[in-house]
Amino acid sequence: MGLAGAAAGEAQFQRARLLVGALMRAGVRRAVTSPGSRSTPLVLAALDAAAAGLNVASIIDERAAGFFALGQARATGMPTVLICTSGTAPAHYLPAMMEAREAGVPLIALTADRPIELMDCAAPQTTDQTKLFGSFVNHFAEVDLAGPVDPLSLRAIRRTAAQAVFRSRWPRPAAVHVNVRARKPLEPEAGVGDGSLAAAVDALLREPIEAAVPAAQPDPAALDRAAALCRQAERGLIVAGPLPLPPPAAREAAADAFGLAELARRTGFPLLAEATSQSRFTEGDSAADAARLGAAWMADGGEGLPLPDLILQVGAPPVAAGAQRLIEAAGAPQIVLSDGPWTDPDGLASVFLFGNVGRSTSELCRRIEHVEPGADAAGWREDVLGLRERLRAAVASPGPDGPGFHDGEAAAVAVTAAPADALLMLGNSLPVRLVETWAAHPGRRVWVASQRGLSGIDGLVAGFLGSLGAGGFPAGLLLAGDVSLLHDLDGLAIAPEYRAGPPAVVVVIDNQGGRIFDRLPIAKAGIFRGPAGRHWLTPHGVDFGGLARAFGVPYARVEDASSLGREIRAALGRRGVSLIVATVAPGALAAAEGSLRQAVAASSSR
């Protein structure tokens, strides 16, 4: 029969098999499908590739599927492939595609589509999917599964797959969109054809595909200028904001994931490493010696510490308000170490070191002979560490008249309970900030994930489960708010499929919604304190126990710190997802923060 003589359904399946198989040859190891008819050839191809090692998950809702795949890619550093049907289905990938771009995470979406002849004629489930994700993707391509099967056309599919993997990882990781058109019949015809097309596809899939991603190096001249600024500074400060999870092999090999502890030693600068920097919860408690400095500075009223005269900003800008305001108040020159994005929201940067952050810190260390601190520098460091210690003492000793169990205490208990080498995922918007004030070092290495690309509450549960399952972590703990959980019930629906996975503990702080707004200017407006305030606070009254039963998830509700710690430890002893809801009074956090400010101020006067 020959290549051109293959039956229509068989030809489509073989072309889909070539596309998915070539993605595997280029490095893809995971795919996530959602149900639909038009994507049938792609799903069949993915299931065929499973025999060769492709891990294929099925998630009903495309929005949850997108964040689950995003979590897998975040943990592995390689793109996961998404497969969905046509129409509104691919539109539900948009939030995950946006987060992938801003967070620098590789992702590939294969969106099934109707053939050209059905466009613009009211054919069902048909819309314009061309460049559906606009500027949020690194690359767009189209594949017609019903197209020619001559050797050049087949090689073009193979090339498209290799390009998709490459462009998802370079020049900075982000999503790629491949729109795949298919015609009926969508299933291969049984017993039809002479096998020649399958043999041709097999031959192409035996050929290696290697498209190495260039390694971006920091500019030597910029490194020299940065080193000179470091030598001149008397009150330098290293501020490490969100940085990506290192891939599994790097996590096993590196005690100092991005070289920040060594940079602090070489420069003599204190290291303010936020939890999301991968340098806060290290194997020892001394690396991030200025952790929680921003919170301490704000609690002290911003008066008791000389301001830094040089900032080394590593990764994305800091999340916590204290660190942000300290930087703004200093107005000092900044050296920015970034893996690609222009991370300078205050416009204060003097030198940009673009490229691999670990390489930038290593090269900067090589250029800096250990800076022997003068009297001013030594005094500055002593002031920084002293202020940090005052905050730590105030948090550890709330006093007999404390506000009771509050959001910050719940966050601190969750961090303390995280096992060695576990994944700790911090939700937006309040949990990630709570950790920066209230959480002490757990005494062991913990890896921290977040979705800080766009700082949304989308898909936190799905993203957590994706990262935990793909990353080789022994256990995982997600700290999220009640509104975030309600925003991702589709992610909780994945739990029944995750029963055999590592312990996945979802800790939800239930403060009846939206307490981040208590910290914003709107909280001072009269409308906020009246019935209309629900438009910000979103009180819900949801029975989380009922939700847990619906999804078959072990559940506990606690109202104090000791019970929370006990339930977390129990949940870490069983596989699969557990849900723990920590109930706090809505005003308890504000009262605790007020008490903390008073305690820090009192300690400064002694």
C-alpha positions as CSV (number, residue, x, y, z in Angstrom):
1,M,0.0,0.0,0.0
2,G,2.9,2.4,0.7
3,L,3.0,5.4,3.0
4,A,0.4,7.4,1.0
5,G,-2.0,4.5,1.0
6,A,-2.5,4.2,4.8
7,A,-6.1,4.5,5.9
8,A,-7.1,8.0,7.3
9,G,-7.5,7.0,10.9
10,E,-4.3,4.9,10.9
11,A,-2.3,7.8,9.2
12,Q,-3.5,10.3,11.9
13,F,-2.5,8.0,14.7
14,Q,0.9,7.4,13.3
15,R,1.5,11.1,12.8
16,A,0.4,11.7,16.4
17,R,2.6,8.9,17.5
18,L,5.5,10.5,15.8
19,L,4.8,13.9,17.4
20,V,4.5,12.5,20.9
21,G,7.4,10.1,20.4
22,A,9.7,12.9,19.1
23,L,8.8,15.0,22.2
24,M,10.1,12.0,24.3
25,R,13.2,11.8,22.2
26,A,13.8,15.5,22.9
27,G,13.6,14.9,26.7
28,V,9.9,15.0,27.7
29,R,9.0,12.3,30.3
30,R,5.5,13.4,31.5
31,A,2.1,14.1,29.9
32,V,-1.2,15.1,31.4
33,T,-4.4,14.5,29.5
34,S,-8.0,15.7,29.9
35,P,-11.0,14.0,28.4
36,G,-12.3,14.9,24.9
37,S,-13.0,13.4,21.5
38,R,-10.9,15.5,19.1
39,S,-7.8,14.8,21.1
40,T,-8.2,11.0,20.7
41,P,-5.3,10.5,18.3
42,L,-3.0,12.4,20.7
43,V,-4.2,10.5,23.8
44,L,-3.8,7.2,22.0
45,A,-0.3,8.2,21.0
46,A,0.6,9.2,24.6
47,L,-0.7,5.8,25.9
48,D,1.4,4.1,23.2
49,A,4.5,6.1,24.4
50,A,3.8,5.0,28.0
51,A,5.3,1.6,27.1
52,A,8.5,3.5,26.3
53,G,8.5,5.3,29.7
54,L,6.2,8.3,29.3
55,N,4.3,9.0,32.5
56,V,0.7,9.8,31.5
57,A,-1.8,11.2,34.0
58,S,-5.4,11.9,33.5
59,I,-7.0,15.0,35.1
60,I,-10.6,15.9,34.3
61,D,-10.4,19.7,34.4
62,E,-8.0,21.5,32.2
63,R,-7.3,24.2,34.6
64,A,-6.2,21.8,37.3
65,A,-4.3,19.8,34.7
66,G,-2.4,22.9,33.6
67,F,-1.2,23.6,37.2
68,F,-0.5,20.0,37.9
69,A,1.8,19.9,34.8
70,L,3.3,23.2,35.8
71,G,4.1,21.7,39.2
72,Q,5.8,18.7,37.5
73,A,7.9,21.0,35.3
74,R,8.8,23.2,38.3
75,A,10.2,20.2,40.1
76,T,12.0,18.6,37.2
77,G,13.2,21.5,35.1
78,M,11.8,19.7,31.9
79,P,8.5,20.5,30.2
80,T,5.4,18.4,30.8
81,V,3.1,18.0,27.8
82,L,-0.6,18.9,28.2
83,I,-3.2,17.3,25.9
84,C,-6.8,18.5,25.6
85,T,-9.6,18.7,23.1
86,S,-10.8,21.7,21.2
87,G,-13.1,24.6,22.0
88,T,-13.1,26.1,25.5
89,A,-10.9,23.3,26.8
90,P,-7.5,24.9,25.9
91,A,-8.7,28.3,27.3
92,H,-8.6,26.8,30.8
93,Y,-4.8,26.4,30.4
94,L,-4.3,30.1,30.3
95,P,-3.6,30.8,34.0
96,A,-1.0,28.1,34.1
97,M,0.6,29.3,30.8
98,M,0.8,32.8,32.2
99,E,2.4,31.6,35.4
100,A,4.8,29.5,33.4
101,R,6.0,32.6,31.5
102,E,6.5,34.8,34.6
103,A,8.0,32.1,36.8
104,G,10.3,30.7,34.1
105,V,8.8,27.2,34.0
106,P,8.8,25.1,30.7
107,L,5.5,23.7,29.5
108,I,4.1,22.4,26.2
109,A,0.4,22.4,25.4
110,L,-0.9,20.2,22.5
111,T,-4.4,21.5,21.9
112,A,-6.5,19.4,19.5
113,D,-8.4,21.4,16.9
114,R,-10.9,21.0,14.1
115,P,-9.8,21.0,10.5
116,I,-9.6,24.2,8.5
117,E,-12.8,23.3,6.4
118,L,-14.9,23.5,9.6
119,M,-13.8,27.0,10.6
120,D,-16.2,29.9,10.6
121,C,-19.3,27.8,9.7
122,A,-20.9,27.1,13.1
123,A,-19.4,23.7,13.4
124,P,-19.7,22.5,17.0
125,Q,-16.8,23.0,19.5
126,T,-14.9,25.0,16.8
127,T,-13.2,28.4,17.4
128,D,-10.0,30.1,16.4
129,Q,-7.3,28.5,18.5
130,T,-4.4,30.0,16.4
131,K,-2.0,31.8,18.8
132,L,-4.7,31.4,21.5
133,F,-2.2,32.2,24.3
134,G,-0.7,35.3,22.6
135,S,2.5,36.7,24.0
136,F,2.4,34.3,27.0
137,V,4.2,31.6,25.1
138,N,7.7,31.3,23.8
139,H,6.6,29.7,20.5
140,F,3.5,28.7,18.5
141,A,3.3,25.9,15.9
142,E,0.6,24.0,14.0
143,V,0.5,20.3,13.1
144,D,-2.1,18.8,10.8
145,L,-2.5,15.1,11.7
146,A,-4.4,14.5,8.4
147,G,-1.6,16.0,6.3
148,P,0.8,14.4,4.0
149,V,2.9,11.3,5.0
150,D,5.8,11.8,2.7
151,P,9.3,11.7,4.3
152,L,9.7,15.5,4.3
153,S,6.3,16.0,6.0
154,L,7.1,13.3,8.6
155,R,10.5,14.9,9.4
156,A,8.7,18.2,9.8
157,I,6.6,16.8,12.6
158,R,9.8,15.5,14.3
159,R,11.4,18.9,13.9
160,T,8.4,20.6,15.3
161,A,8.5,18.4,18.4
162,A,12.2,19.1,18.9
163,Q,11.6,22.9,18.5
164,A,8.8,22.8,21.0
165,V,11.0,21.3,23.7
166,F,13.9,23.6,22.9
167,R,11.8,26.8,22.8
168,S,10.1,25.8,26.1
169,R,13.5,26.0,27.7
170,W,15.2,28.9,25.9
171,P,16.0,31.8,26.0
172,R,14.1,31.6,29.3
173,P,11.8,28.7,30.2
174,A,8.1,29.3,29.4
175,A,5.2,27.6,27.7
176,V,5.0,26.5,24.1
177,H,1.7,26.0,22.2
178,V,1.3,23.4,19.4
179,N,-2.2,23.4,17.8
180,V,-2.9,20.0,16.4
181,R,-5.7,19.7,13.8
182,A,-7.4,16.3,13.3
183,R,-10.2,15.0,11.1
184,K,-12.6,12.1,11.5
185,P,-12.1,9.2,11.8
186,L,-10.1,9.9,14.9
187,E,-9.4,6.3,15.7
188,P,-7.0,4.0,13.7
189,E,-8.9,1.3,11.7
190,A,-8.2,-2.2,13.0
191,G,-6.4,-4.5,10.6
192,V,-6.1,-1.9,7.8
193,G,-2.8,-0.9,6.1
194,D,0.4,-2.7,5.4
195,G,2.4,-1.3,8.3
196,S,4.8,0.7,6.1
197,L,3.8,4.1,7.7
198,A,4.3,2.6,11.2
199,A,7.7,1.3,10.2
200,A,8.7,4.7,8.8
201,V,7.6,6.4,12.1
202,D,9.6,3.8,14.1
203,A,12.7,4.5,12.0
204,L,12.4,8.2,12.6
205,L,11.9,7.7,16.4
206,R,15.1,5.7,16.5
207,E,17.1,8.7,15.3
208,P,18.4,10.8,18.2
209,I,17.2,14.4,18.7
210,E,19.5,16.7,20.7
211,A,19.0,20.4,20.9
212,A,21.2,21.6,23.7
213,V,20.1,24.7,25.5
214,P,22.9,27.4,25.5
215,A,24.3,28.2,29.0
216,A,23.9,31.9,29.6
217,Q,27.0,33.4,31.2
218,P,27.2,36.7,33.1
219,D,29.2,39.4,31.4
220,P,32.8,39.6,32.7
221,A,33.0,43.4,32.6
222,A,29.7,43.6,34.6
223,L,31.1,41.1,37.1
224,D,34.2,43.3,37.5
225,R,32.1,46.4,38.2
226,A,29.9,44.5,40.7
227,A,33.0,43.2,42.5
228,A,34.4,46.7,42.8
229,L,31.1,48.0,44.3
230,C,31.2,45.1,46.9
231,R,34.7,46.1,48.0
232,Q,33.7,49.7,48.4
233,A,30.5,49.0,50.4
234,E,30.5,49.5,54.2
235,R,26.9,48.3,54.8
236,G,26.2,45.7,52.1
237,L,23.2,43.5,52.2
238,I,22.4,40.4,50.1
239,V,18.6,40.1,49.5
240,A,17.5,36.8,48.0
241,G,13.9,36.7,46.8
242,P,12.1,33.8,45.0
243,L,14.4,31.4,43.1
244,P,13.4,28.2,41.3
245,L,13.5,24.8,42.7
246,P,16.8,23.1,41.6
247,P,16.2,19.9,39.6
248,P,16.4,16.6,41.6
249,A,20.1,15.9,40.8
250,A,21.1,19.4,41.8
251,R,19.2,19.2,45.0
252,E,21.0,16.0,46.0
253,A,24.5,17.5,45.1
254,A,24.3,21.1,46.4
255,A,24.2,22.1,50.1
256,D,24.3,25.7,48.9
257,A,21.9,25.7,46.0
258,F,22.8,29.0,44.5
259,G,26.1,29.8,46.2
260,L,24.5,32.5,48.4
261,A,26.1,31.3,51.6
262,E,29.5,31.4,50.0
263,L,28.8,34.9,48.6
264,A,27.9,36.1,52.1
265,R,31.1,34.7,53.5
266,R,33.3,36.3,50.7
267,T,31.7,39.7,51.0
268,G,31.0,39.7,54.7
269,F,27.5,41.0,53.9
270,P,24.5,39.7,55.9
271,L,22.2,37.4,53.9
272,L,18.5,38.2,54.0
273,A,17.2,35.0,52.3
274,E,13.5,34.6,52.0
275,A,12.0,31.2,52.3
276,T,11.3,31.0,48.6
277,S,15.0,31.6,47.8
278,Q,16.1,28.0,48.6
279,S,18.7,29.4,50.9
280,R,16.6,30.1,54.0
281,F,15.9,26.6,55.4
282,T,19.3,25.0,54.8
283,E,21.1,22.2,56.7
284,G,22.4,24.8,59.2
285,D,20.8,27.9,60.8
286,S,23.7,30.2,60.0
287,A,23.6,30.7,56.3
288,A,20.7,33.1,56.1
289,D,21.9,35.1,59.1
290,A,19.7,38.1,58.3
291,A,16.5,36.1,57.7
292,R,13.5,38.0,59.0
293,L,15.5,41.2,59.0
294,G,12.8,43.1,57.1
295,A,10.1,42.1,59.5
296,A,12.4,43.0,62.4
297,W,13.1,46.4,60.9
298,M,9.4,47.2,60.4
299,A,8.6,46.0,63.9
300,D,11.3,48.2,65.3
301,G,9.8,51.2,63.5
302,G,12.7,51.5,61.0
303,E,14.7,53.7,63.3
304,G,17.2,51.4,65.1
305,L,19.3,50.3,62.1
306,P,21.6,52.2,59.8
307,L,20.4,51.7,56.2
308,P,22.4,49.6,53.7
309,D,24.6,51.4,51.2
310,L,24.6,48.5,48.7
311,I,22.0,45.8,47.9
312,L,22.8,42.6,46.1
313,Q,19.4,41.5,44.9
314,V,19.3,37.8,43.9
315,G,16.4,36.3,42.0
316,A,13.0,38.0,42.0
317,P,12.3,41.0,44.2
318,P,11.5,40.0,47.9
319,V,7.9,39.2,48.8
320,A,7.7,40.4,52.4
321,A,6.7,44.0,52.9
322,G,9.5,44.6,55.4
323,A,12.3,43.7,53.0
324,Q,10.6,45.7,50.3
325,R,10.4,48.8,52.5
326,L,13.9,48.5,53.8
327,I,15.2,48.5,50.2
328,E,13.0,51.5,49.3
329,A,14.1,53.4,52.4
330,A,17.8,52.7,51.7
331,G,17.6,53.9,48.1
332,A,21.1,52.3,47.7
333,P,22.7,51.1,44.5
334,Q,21.7,47.6,43.6
335,I,23.5,44.7,41.9
336,V,20.9,42.5,40.4
337,L,21.6,38.8,39.7
338,S,18.8,37.4,37.5
339,D,18.3,34.4,35.3
340,G,16.5,36.5,32.7
341,P,13.8,38.9,33.7
342,W,14.6,42.6,34.4
343,T,14.0,42.4,38.2
344,D,14.3,46.1,39.1
345,P,10.8,47.4,40.1
346,D,12.4,50.4,42.1
347,G,14.7,51.4,39.3
348,L,17.7,51.4,41.6
349,A,19.9,48.8,39.9
350,S,23.4,49.9,38.9
351,V,24.7,46.6,37.6
352,F,22.8,43.7,36.1
353,L,24.3,40.2,36.1
354,F,22.1,38.2,33.7
355,G,22.5,34.5,33.3
356,N,22.6,31.4,35.5
357,V,22.4,32.7,39.1
358,G,24.6,30.1,40.5
359,R,27.3,30.9,37.9
360,S,27.0,34.6,38.6
361,T,27.5,34.1,42.3
362,S,30.4,31.8,41.7
363,E,32.1,34.2,39.3
364,L,31.5,37.1,41.7
365,C,33.0,35.2,44.6
366,R,36.0,34.5,42.4
367,R,36.6,38.2,41.9
368,I,36.2,39.2,45.5
369,E,39.0,38.5,47.9
370,H,37.5,38.2,51.3
371,V,36.5,41.8,52.4
372,E,38.0,42.5,55.8
373,P,35.3,44.6,57.4
374,G,36.3,48.0,58.8
375,A,34.8,49.4,61.9
376,D,31.7,50.7,60.2
377,A,31.1,47.4,58.4
378,A,31.6,45.3,61.5
379,G,29.2,47.6,63.4
380,W,26.6,47.3,60.6
381,R,26.7,43.5,60.7
382,E,26.4,43.5,64.5
383,D,23.4,45.8,64.3
384,V,21.7,43.6,61.7
385,L,22.2,40.4,63.6
386,G,21.2,42.0,66.9
387,L,17.9,43.3,65.4
388,R,17.2,39.9,64.0
389,E,17.8,38.3,67.3
390,R,15.4,40.7,69.0
391,L,12.6,39.7,66.6
392,R,13.3,36.0,67.1
393,A,13.2,36.3,70.9
394,A,9.9,38.3,70.7
395,V,8.3,35.7,68.4
396,A,9.5,32.8,70.6
397,S,8.2,34.5,73.8
398,P,4.7,36.0,73.1
399,G,4.0,36.5,76.8
400,P,1.0,35.4,78.9
401,D,-1.4,38.0,77.4
402,G,-0.8,37.0,73.8
403,P,-3.7,37.0,71.3
404,G,-4.1,33.2,71.2
405,F,-3.8,30.9,68.2
406,H,-3.2,33.0,65.1
407,D,-2.3,32.8,61.5
408,G,1.4,33.3,62.1
409,E,1.6,30.7,64.8
410,A,-0.1,28.2,62.4
411,A,2.5,29.0,59.7
412,A,5.4,28.6,62.2
413,V,4.1,25.2,63.3
414,A,3.7,24.0,59.8
415,V,7.3,25.0,58.9
416,T,8.7,23.4,62.0
417,A,7.0,20.1,61.2
418,A,8.4,19.9,57.7
419,P,10.7,16.8,57.4
420,A,14.2,16.9,56.0
421,D,14.4,17.4,52.3
422,A,10.6,17.7,52.1
423,L,8.8,20.1,49.7
424,L,7.2,23.0,51.5
425,M,4.8,24.9,49.2
426,L,3.7,28.4,50.3
427,G,0.5,29.8,49.0
428,N,-0.3,33.4,48.1
429,S,-1.0,35.9,49.4
430,L,-0.8,35.7,53.2
431,P,1.0,32.4,53.9
432,V,4.2,33.3,52.1
433,R,4.4,36.5,54.1
434,L,3.5,34.9,57.4
435,V,6.6,32.6,57.1
436,E,8.9,35.7,56.7
437,T,7.9,37.0,60.1
438,W,6.9,34.0,62.3
439,A,8.7,30.9,61.1
440,A,11.9,29.8,62.7
441,H,14.4,27.5,61.0
442,P,13.2,23.9,61.3
443,G,16.7,22.6,61.9
444,R,16.9,20.7,58.6
445,R,17.0,21.3,54.9
446,V,13.6,22.1,53.4
447,W,12.9,23.0,49.7
448,V,10.3,25.7,49.1
449,A,8.1,26.1,46.1
450,S,5.7,28.9,45.3
451,Q,3.8,30.4,42.5
452,R,5.2,33.9,42.6
453,G,5.4,34.5,38.9
454,L,2.0,36.3,39.0
455,S,1.4,35.8,42.7
456,G,-2.0,34.3,42.2
457,I,-4.0,31.8,44.2
458,D,-4.8,29.7,41.1
459,G,-4.1,26.0,41.1
460,L,-2.1,25.8,44.4
461,V,-3.3,22.3,45.3
462,A,-2.8,20.9,41.8
463,G,0.6,22.6,41.4
464,F,1.6,21.2,44.8
465,L,0.7,17.6,43.9
466,G,2.4,17.9,40.6
467,S,5.7,19.2,42.1
468,L,5.6,16.6,44.9
469,G,4.9,13.6,42.7
470,A,7.5,14.5,40.1
471,G,10.3,15.8,42.2
472,G,11.3,12.8,44.2
473,F,10.6,14.5,47.6
474,P,10.0,12.2,50.5
475,A,7.0,14.2,51.7
476,G,5.3,17.5,51.0
477,L,3.4,20.2,52.9
478,L,1.3,22.9,51.4
479,L,0.4,26.0,53.5
480,A,-2.5,27.8,52.0
481,G,-5.4,30.1,52.9
482,D,-9.0,29.1,53.0
483,V,-9.9,31.1,49.9
484,S,-7.0,29.5,48.0
485,L,-8.4,26.1,48.7
486,L,-11.9,27.1,47.6
487,H,-10.3,28.5,44.5
488,D,-8.8,25.1,43.6
489,L,-11.2,22.4,44.5
490,D,-10.4,20.9,41.1
491,G,-6.9,20.3,42.5
492,L,-8.3,18.6,45.5
493,A,-10.3,16.3,43.1
494,I,-6.9,14.9,42.1
495,A,-6.5,13.4,45.6
496,P,-8.2,10.1,44.9
497,E,-5.7,9.4,42.1
498,Y,-2.8,10.3,44.5
499,R,-3.4,7.7,47.2
500,A,-0.1,5.9,46.6
501,G,2.0,9.1,46.4
502,P,4.3,10.5,49.2
503,P,2.6,12.1,52.1
504,A,1.0,15.3,50.9
505,V,-0.3,17.4,53.8
506,V,-2.5,20.4,52.9
507,V,-2.6,22.8,55.8
508,V,-5.3,25.5,55.4
509,I,-5.5,28.5,57.6
510,D,-9.2,29.3,58.0
511,N,-9.6,32.9,59.0
512,Q,-12.8,33.3,57.1
513,G,-11.1,34.7,54.1
514,G,-9.0,37.4,52.6
515,R,-7.2,38.7,55.7
516,I,-4.4,40.0,53.5
517,F,-6.6,43.0,53.0
518,D,-6.4,43.8,56.7
519,R,-2.8,45.0,55.8
520,L,-3.8,47.2,52.8
521,P,-5.1,50.8,52.8
522,I,-8.6,49.7,52.0
523,A,-8.8,48.3,55.6
524,K,-9.0,51.9,56.9
525,A,-12.0,52.8,54.7
526,G,-15.5,52.7,56.3
527,I,-16.9,50.6,53.5
528,F,-14.4,47.8,54.4
529,R,-15.7,47.6,57.9
530,G,-19.3,47.3,56.9
531,P,-21.3,44.6,55.0
532,A,-19.6,45.6,51.7
533,G,-16.3,44.5,53.1
534,R,-17.2,41.0,52.0
535,H,-16.2,41.9,48.5
536,W,-12.6,41.9,49.8
537,L,-12.7,39.5,52.7
538,T,-14.9,36.9,51.0
539,P,-16.2,35.1,54.2
540,H,-17.4,31.7,53.1
541,G,-18.8,29.5,56.0
542,V,-17.8,26.4,54.1
543,D,-17.7,23.0,55.8
544,F,-14.2,21.8,54.9
545,G,-14.9,18.5,56.5
546,G,-17.7,17.9,54.0
547,L,-15.4,18.7,51.2
548,A,-12.8,16.2,52.5
549,R,-15.4,13.5,52.8
550,A,-16.5,14.2,49.2
551,F,-13.0,13.7,47.9
552,G,-12.1,10.8,50.2
553,V,-9.4,12.8,52.0
554,P,-8.4,12.2,55.7
555,Y,-9.4,15.4,57.6
556,A,-8.7,17.2,60.8
557,R,-9.8,20.5,62.2
558,V,-7.6,22.1,64.9
559,E,-7.8,25.3,67.1
560,D,-4.4,25.4,68.8
561,A,-0.7,25.0,67.9
562,S,-0.1,21.7,69.7
563,S,-3.1,20.0,68.0
564,L,-1.9,21.3,64.6
565,G,1.6,19.9,65.2
566,R,0.2,16.5,66.3
567,E,-2.1,16.3,63.2
568,I,0.7,17.2,60.8
569,R,2.9,14.5,62.2
570,A,0.2,12.0,61.9
571,A,-0.5,13.0,58.3
572,L,3.1,12.7,57.4
573,G,3.0,9.1,58.5
574,R,0.5,8.1,55.8
575,R,0.6,8.2,52.0
576,G,-1.6,10.4,49.9
577,V,-3.3,13.6,50.6
578,S,-4.5,14.8,54.0
579,L,-6.3,18.0,54.8
580,I,-5.8,19.9,58.0
581,V,-7.7,23.1,58.7
582,A,-6.3,25.4,61.4
583,T,-9.1,27.6,62.6
584,V,-8.0,31.1,63.8
585,A,-10.0,34.1,64.9
586,P,-10.1,36.7,62.1
587,G,-8.6,39.5,64.2
588,A,-6.0,37.3,66.0
589,L,-3.1,38.0,63.5
590,A,-3.5,41.8,63.7
591,A,-3.4,41.6,67.5
592,A,-0.3,39.3,67.4
593,E,1.5,41.7,65.0
594,G,0.7,44.6,67.4
595,S,2.1,42.7,70.3
596,L,5.2,41.8,68.3
597,R,5.9,45.4,67.5
598,Q,5.6,46.3,71.2
599,A,7.9,43.5,72.2
600,V,10.6,44.4,69.7
601,A,10.4,48.1,70.6
602,A,10.6,47.3,74.3
603,S,13.7,45.2,73.7
604,S,15.4,48.0,71.9
605,S,15.1,50.3,74.9
606,R,16.7,47.9,77.3
